[in-house]
Amino acid sequence: MIALFKIDFAECWDEFFVKLDKSEKDRLWKRIQKLAAFLKARHLKHGLPFFVVETGQYRICFEETKGIRRIMFAGNHKQYEKWYEKQ
C-alpha cells in the first residue's frame, strides 16, 4: 500500500477512542492506517472542514490539507453525535 497522505492526530482526537474495548480499537486503528492511502470519505455538511469514514457503527473524522490527514475523532456512532454537536 502506497502512502499518499501523512497521518497526523489532533490534540484530543482519542477522547472517545480510549473508551472502546481492545477489539474495537484494533479495528479502528487498522482503518486509520488505511487513511494514508487513498480512501473515499464523505464531506460533513454545514460548512465544517471535516471528512468522515464509516466502519460499521464506528466513525473516523479527519481534516485534509496539503497531503496531511489530521484525525480529529474516532469512536462509535453515539460518541460521534456528541463530538459533532461540539463542532
N, CA and C atoms as an extended XYZ file, in Angstrom:
261
Properties=species:S:1:pos:R:3:atomname:S:1:resname:S:1:resid:I:1 pbc="F F F"
N         0.844       -1.180        0.000 N   MET     1
C         0.000        0.000        0.000 CA  MET     1
C         0.886        1.238        0.000 C   MET     1
N         0.671        2.102       -0.964 N   ILE     2
C         1.453        3.320       -1.108 CA  ILE     2
C         0.788        4.442       -0.317 C   ILE     2
N         1.563        5.109        0.515 N   ALA     3
C         1.032        6.202        1.325 CA  ALA     3
C         0.970        7.480        0.500 C   ALA     3
N        -0.223        7.989        0.295 N   LEU     4
C        -0.413        9.245       -0.415 CA  LEU     4
C        -0.553       10.413        0.555 C   LEU     4
N        -0.915       10.090        1.788 N   PHE     5
C        -1.138       11.107        2.811 CA  PHE     5
C        -0.327       10.773        4.054 C   PHE     5
N         0.095       11.799        4.743 N   LYS     6
C         0.710       11.639        6.055 CA  LYS     6
C        -0.426       11.691        7.078 C   LYS     6
N        -0.384       10.827        8.072 N   ILE     7
C        -1.407       10.813        9.116 CA  ILE     7
C        -0.902       11.590       10.322 C   ILE     7
N        -1.726       12.501       10.798 N   ASP     8
C        -1.418       13.322       11.956 CA  ASP     8
C        -2.620       13.228       12.894 C   ASP     8
N        -2.429       13.586       14.151 N   PHE     9
C        -3.511       13.467       15.119 CA  PHE     9
C        -3.720       14.782       15.851 C   PHE     9
N        -4.979       15.195       15.963 N   ALA    10
C        -5.333       16.392       16.728 CA  ALA    10
C        -5.101       16.102       18.210 C   ALA    10
N        -5.015       17.138       18.996 N   GLU    11
C        -4.687       17.004       20.407 CA  GLU    11
C        -5.640       16.074       21.171 C   GLU    11
N        -6.925       16.213       21.005 N   CYS    12
C        -7.901       15.420       21.769 CA  CYS    12
C        -8.632       14.402       20.897 C   CYS    12
N        -7.995       13.908       19.857 N   TRP    13
C        -8.659       13.001       18.926 CA  TRP    13
C        -9.137       11.728       19.609 C   TRP    13
N        -8.443       11.279       20.644 N   ASP    14
C        -8.741        9.976       21.257 CA  ASP    14
C        -9.632       10.060       22.493 C   ASP    14
N       -10.292       11.179       22.684 N   GLU    15
C       -11.171       11.357       23.847 CA  GLU    15
C       -12.176       10.212       23.966 C   GLU    15
N       -12.765        9.788       22.854 N   PHE    16
C       -13.743        8.708       22.857 CA  PHE    16
C       -13.095        7.367       22.517 C   PHE    16
N       -12.031        7.400       21.726 N   PHE    17
C       -11.338        6.195       21.282 CA  PHE    17
C       -10.848        5.364       22.467 C   PHE    17
N       -10.328        6.015       23.501 N   VAL    18
C        -9.780        5.288       24.655 CA  VAL    18
C       -10.858        4.545       25.440 C   VAL    18
N       -12.111        4.910       25.268 N   LYS    19
C       -13.214        4.265       25.993 CA  LYS    19
C       -13.685        2.970       25.332 C   LYS    19
N       -13.206        2.692       24.115 N   LEU    20
C       -13.620        1.488       23.396 CA  LEU    20
C       -12.847        0.276       23.897 C   LEU    20
N       -13.407       -0.922       23.687 N   ASP    21
C       -12.666       -2.120       24.087 CA  ASP    21
C       -11.582       -2.429       23.055 C   ASP    21
N       -10.689       -3.353       23.405 N   LYS    22
C        -9.499       -3.607       22.591 CA  LYS    22
C        -9.819       -4.005       21.154 C   LYS    22
N       -10.787       -4.873       20.954 N   SER    23
C       -11.097       -5.316       19.586 CA  SER    23
C       -11.622       -4.163       18.733 C   SER    23
N       -12.417       -3.277       19.334 N   GLU    24
C       -12.922       -2.109       18.609 CA  GLU    24
C       -11.781       -1.150       18.274 C   GLU    24
N       -10.872       -0.958       19.232 N   LYS    25
C        -9.721       -0.090       18.986 CA  LYS    25
C        -8.875       -0.634       17.840 C   LYS    25
N        -8.631       -1.949       17.860 N   ASP    26
C        -7.819       -2.569       16.806 CA  ASP    26
C        -8.458       -2.362       15.432 C   ASP    26
N        -9.757       -2.564       15.366 N   ARG    27
C       -10.479       -2.406       14.100 CA  ARG    27
C       -10.368       -0.969       13.575 C   ARG    27
N       -10.587       -0.002       14.454 N   LEU    28
C       -10.495        1.401       14.054 CA  LEU    28
C        -9.058        1.800       13.718 C   LEU    28
N        -8.096        1.282       14.475 N   TRP    29
C        -6.702        1.628       14.231 CA  TRP    29
C        -6.265        1.164       12.838 C   TRP    29
N        -6.696       -0.037       12.433 N   LYS    30
C        -6.372       -0.531       11.094 CA  LYS    30
C        -6.956        0.388       10.028 C   LYS    30
N        -8.162        0.871       10.256 N   ARG    31
C        -8.810        1.769        9.299 CA  ARG    31
C        -8.084        3.111        9.252 C   ARG    31
N        -7.645        3.600       10.411 N   ILE    32
C        -6.883        4.853       10.447 CA  ILE    32
C        -5.604        4.711        9.627 C   ILE    32
N        -4.934        3.579        9.755 N   GLN    33
C        -3.705        3.348        8.989 CA  GLN    33
C        -3.990        3.324        7.490 C   GLN    33
N        -5.155        2.837        7.084 N   LYS    34
C        -5.520        2.805        5.669 CA  LYS    34
C        -5.796        4.199        5.114 C   LYS    34
N        -6.031        5.168        5.994 N   LEU    35
C        -6.276        6.545        5.544 CA  LEU    35
C        -5.043        7.164        4.888 C   LEU    35
N        -3.868        6.579        5.109 N   ALA    36
C        -2.654        7.086        4.470 CA  ALA    36
C        -2.716        6.860        2.960 C   ALA    36
N        -3.385        5.795        2.553 N   ALA    37
C        -3.608        5.544        1.127 CA  ALA    37
C        -4.942        6.197        0.757 C   ALA    37
N        -5.212        6.303       -0.502 N   PHE    38
C        -6.466        6.920       -0.925 CA  PHE    38
C        -7.644        6.098       -0.415 C   PHE    38
N        -8.542        6.736        0.256 N   LEU    39
C        -9.751        6.106        0.763 CA  LEU    39
C       -10.845        7.141        0.638 C   LEU    39
N       -11.924        6.765       -0.033 N   LYS    40
C       -13.019        7.719       -0.207 CA  LYS    40
C       -13.659        8.029        1.137 C   LYS    40
N       -14.032        9.268        1.303 N   ALA    41
C       -14.689        9.716        2.525 CA  ALA    41
C       -15.717       10.760        2.138 C   ALA    41
N       -16.790       10.825        2.906 N   ARG    42
C       -17.793       11.841        2.598 CA  ARG    42
C       -17.499       13.098        3.408 C   ARG    42
N       -17.845       14.219        2.828 N   HIS    43
C       -17.621       15.509        3.457 CA  HIS    43
C       -18.777       15.806        4.402 C   HIS    43
N       -18.450       16.298        5.600 N   LEU    44
C       -19.506       16.688        6.534 CA  LEU    44
C       -20.200       17.944        6.027 C   LEU    44
N       -21.422       18.113        6.428 N   LYS    45
C       -22.222       19.250        5.981 CA  LYS    45
C       -22.028       20.472        6.886 C   LYS    45
N       -22.788       21.488        6.631 N   HIS    46
C       -22.835       22.726        7.427 CA  HIS    46
C       -21.518       23.495        7.402 C   HIS    46
N       -20.730       23.355        6.334 N   GLY    47
C       -19.531       24.153        6.184 CA  GLY    47
C       -18.355       23.740        7.043 C   GLY    47
N       -18.423       22.592        7.699 N   LEU    48
C       -17.295       22.130        8.503 CA  LEU    48
C       -16.227       21.530        7.590 C   LEU    48
N       -14.957       21.719        7.916 N   PRO    49
C       -13.881       21.245        7.037 CA  PRO    49
C       -13.494       19.782        7.276 C   PRO    49
N       -14.425       18.956        7.684 N   PHE    50
C       -14.115       17.576        8.051 CA  PHE    50
C       -14.670       16.577        7.049 C   PHE    50
N       -13.995       15.438        6.997 N   PHE    51
C       -14.462       14.291        6.227 CA  PHE    51
C       -14.706       13.157        7.216 C   PHE    51
N       -15.581       12.228        6.853 N   VAL    52
C       -15.870       11.109        7.741 CA  VAL    52
C       -15.803        9.799        6.967 C   VAL    52
N       -15.237        8.787        7.627 N   VAL    53
C       -15.190        7.430        7.099 CA  VAL    53
C       -15.986        6.573        8.068 C   VAL    53
N       -16.899        5.789        7.535 N   GLU    54
C       -17.726        4.917        8.366 CA  GLU    54
C       -17.203        3.491        8.287 C   GLU    54
N       -17.084        2.857        9.434 N   THR    55
C       -16.661        1.468        9.536 CA  THR    55
C       -17.672        0.783       10.437 C   THR    55
N       -18.704        0.196        9.848 N   GLY    56
C       -19.781       -0.375       10.657 CA  GLY    56
C       -20.457        0.735       11.427 C   GLY    56
N       -20.534        0.572       12.753 N   GLN    57
C       -21.148        1.607       13.585 CA  GLN    57
C       -20.129        2.634       14.083 C   GLN    57
N       -18.905        2.566       13.593 N   TYR    58
C       -17.842        3.460       14.029 CA  TYR    58
C       -17.563        4.532       12.991 C   TYR    58
N       -17.051        5.673       13.460 N   ARG    59
C       -16.763        6.802       12.592 CA  ARG    59
C       -15.352        7.304       12.863 C   ARG    59
N       -14.701        7.747       11.803 N   ILE    60
C       -13.406        8.410       11.905 CA  ILE    60
C       -13.546        9.724       11.149 C   ILE    60
N       -13.286       10.839       11.825 N   CYS    61
C       -13.376       12.152       11.195 CA  CYS    61
C       -11.975       12.732       11.085 C   CYS    61
N       -11.732       13.399        9.959 N   PHE    62
C       -10.414       13.980        9.748 CA  PHE    62
C       -10.511       15.226        8.891 C   PHE    62
N        -9.469       16.041        8.987 N   GLU    63
C        -9.279       17.202        8.118 CA  GLU    63
C        -8.212       16.821        7.104 C   GLU    63
N        -8.298       17.389        5.921 N   GLU    64
C        -7.314       17.083        4.889 CA  GLU    64
C        -6.771       18.371        4.303 C   GLU    64
N        -5.463       18.565        4.448 N   THR    65
C        -4.809       19.735        3.867 CA  THR    65
C        -3.408       19.372        3.405 C   THR    65
N        -3.105       19.701        2.168 N   LYS    66
C        -1.761       19.571        1.598 CA  LYS    66
C        -1.104       18.223        1.894 C   LYS    66
N        -1.788       17.147        1.619 N   GLY    67
C        -1.203       15.820        1.781 CA  GLY    67
C        -1.164       15.302        3.208 C   GLY    67
N        -1.838       15.992        4.121 N   ILE    68
C        -1.876       15.559        5.522 CA  ILE    68
C        -3.327       15.340        5.925 C   ILE    68
N        -3.587       14.191        6.503 N   ARG    69
C        -4.904       13.908        7.070 CA  ARG    69
C        -4.765       13.909        8.588 C   ARG    69
N        -5.400       14.887        9.220 N   ARG    70
C        -5.341       15.029       10.680 CA  ARG    70
C        -6.594       14.405       11.277 C   ARG    70
N        -6.401       13.346       12.052 N   ILE    71
C        -7.509       12.648       12.693 CA  ILE    71
C        -8.051       13.529       13.811 C   ILE    71
N        -9.345       13.815       13.745 N   MET    72
C        -9.990       14.673       14.731 CA  MET    72
C       -10.841       13.883       15.722 C   MET    72
N       -11.336       12.711       15.269 N   PHE    73
C       -12.239       11.905       16.093 CA  PHE    73
C       -12.209       10.461       15.613 C   PHE    73
N       -12.308        9.531       16.557 N   ALA    74
C       -12.512        8.114       16.242 CA  ALA    74
C       -13.343        7.520       17.377 C   ALA    74
N       -14.471        6.910       17.039 N   GLY    75
C       -15.333        6.327       18.057 CA  GLY    75
C       -16.606        5.776       17.447 C   GLY    75
N       -17.538        5.368       18.313 N   ASN    76
C       -18.790        4.798       17.807 CA  ASN    76
C       -19.784        5.909       17.446 C   ASN    76
N       -20.944        5.498       16.942 N   HIS    77
C       -21.909        6.467       16.424 CA  HIS    77
C       -22.439        7.413       17.502 C   HIS    77
N       -22.724        6.907       18.698 N   LYS    78
C       -23.219        7.783       19.771 CA  LYS    78
C       -22.163        8.806       20.161 C   LYS    78
N       -20.912        8.354       20.263 N   GLN    79
C       -19.830        9.268       20.584 CA  GLN    79
C       -19.658       10.300       19.473 C   GLN    79
N       -19.828        9.863       18.233 N   TYR    80
C       -19.723       10.747       17.070 CA  TYR    80
C       -20.749       11.865       17.158 C   TYR    80
N       -21.975       11.525       17.546 N   GLU    81
C       -23.012       12.546       17.676 CA  GLU    81
C       -22.636       13.583       18.731 C   GLU    81
N       -22.075       13.139       19.856 N   LYS    82
C       -21.643       14.071       20.904 CA  LYS    82
C       -20.518       14.968       20.396 C   LYS    82
N       -19.554       14.371       19.712 N   TRP    83
C       -18.436       15.141       19.157 CA  TRP    83
C       -18.934       16.152       18.125 C   TRP    83
N       -19.816       15.704       17.260 N   TYR    84
C       -20.333       16.548       16.189 CA  TYR    84
C       -21.069       17.767       16.732 C   TYR    84
N       -21.811       17.595       17.822 N   GLU    85
C       -22.541       18.715       18.436 CA  GLU    85
C       -21.594       19.805       18.920 C   GLU    85
N       -20.382       19.437       19.321 N   LYS    86
C       -19.409       20.411       19.819 CA  LYS    86
C       -18.775       21.233       18.695 C   LYS    86
N       -18.870       20.749       17.484 N   GLN    87
C       -18.174       21.393       16.353 CA  GLN    87
C       -18.901       22.594       15.842 C   GLN    87
